[in-house]
Amino acid sequence: MLFDTQLKQIFAENSVIAIVGAKDKAGSPVEHVGRYLIEQGYEILPVHPVRKDVWGLTTYNSLQDLPKAPDIVCLFRTPEACLEHAKEILALPWRPKVFWMQLGISSREAGELMAKEGVFVVEDACMEVEHKRVFGK
């Protein structure tokens, strides 16, 4: 079970967020969440294999292309793709503190891999909704 005190701590202590599946398509959930997190002062590292300029930010093809290790990896991908991303992270020299699967997304296998590495796992939860809820916005 995830407690609000844990969520507040996650949001307060982790400022760099890689958003995998980032795109700035008007009206899409990832567009809304990404812009919200930017407005809240988080440093966003968009990750998309094709797009180059999401939210006016340099967009990276993969997690291995990031210029720094993010505190949080937030996935806007299908549940089937989560395990692939967990394995991608395991091949890197860094680990995020949090592996976050957005609302409607969960993968037991990916979560177990990350948890074994000491990474906190959140699944089936929207970062924007949870941020607003725990901070009363």
N, C-alpha and C positions, 0 to 999 in steps of 0.2 A: 504494500500500500504506500502511496506517495502522499506525504503530508504537506500542508501549505508552508510550514516552516522550511521544509526541504526545497520546495519550489522557489520560495523567496531567496534562499541561499544560492540556488542555481543561477537565478537571474542576477543577483547582486554581485556574485563573485566571478562571473564568466562573461567577458565582454566581446569576444571574437567568435562569430558564428558563421560557419560554412553552410550555405543553403544549397543542397544537392537537388538538382531539378529546377533551379532558378530560372524564371522567365518573367518578362514584364508584359505579359498579355493582359490587357485591360479586363478587369472583372474576375480574373482567376484567383483562387485562394492563395497561391504562392505570391502573386503580385501584391495582394493586400497585406499578407503577413510580412513579407520582405520590407515593404515601405513602412509599415508600423514599427518594425524593429529598428530600422534606420532612424525614424523620428524619435525613438526612445534613447538614441545615442549608442546603439550597438554597432560595432564594426562588422560589416557583412562582407563575406567572401562568396560571391555567387559562383556556382559550379554548374556548367552545362556543356555537353560535348559539341554543340553547334553555335550557340549564341555567344556573342563577343562583348556586348555592352548592356548588361542588364542593370537597370536602375542608375544608369550613368556610371557604373563601376566596371572595372576590368573584370571579365568573367573568365574563369579557368575551366579547361577541358575536363579535368579530373581532380580528385583530392591530392594526388601525387604532384600536381602542378602548382599547388598553393604556395605562396611566398612565405608563409608562416603556419605554424600549427594552430588550428582553431581550438577554442575551449569546448565548443559545442558543434557537433555535426548534426544538422537538421535535414531530414529526408522528406522530400516531396516526390517519392517514387512509389511504384507498385510494391506491395508486400513481397512479391517474388524477387525484386531487385535488392531488397535490404540485405540479404545474406551476401550477395556479391559485393556490396559496399562495405560490409563488416570485414570480409576477407581482404578487400582492398586496403582497409585501414591496418589490418594485421601485418601487411607487407611493408608498411611505412615505419620510419624510425620514431614516430610520435604516436601518442594516443590522445584522443579528445577526453575531456573529463565527463562529457555527456554525449550519448548517442540517442537522438530524439527522432522518433517516428511520428509524423504528423497525424492529425485526426483521420481515422479510418485506415491507418496503416499499422500493422503489427507483424512481427516475425519472431517467433519463439527461438528459432535457430540463430538468427542474427543477434537477438538479445542475449542469449546464452553465451555466444562467442565474446561479445563485448563485456559482459559481466565477469567472465573468467579472467579478463584482462584488467579488472578493477575499474571499468568504465560504468558510470551510472546510466541506466537505460530507462527511457520514457517511451511509451508507445500509445498510439491511439489518442493523442492529445494535441490540441492546437496551441502553439506557443503564444500567439496573440491572445487568445481567449484566456489561457492560464495566467499570463502576465497581467492582463486587465483585472482578472478576478482576485489574485493574491495582493495586488497593489491598490485595489479599489478604484480603478479608473473606469 
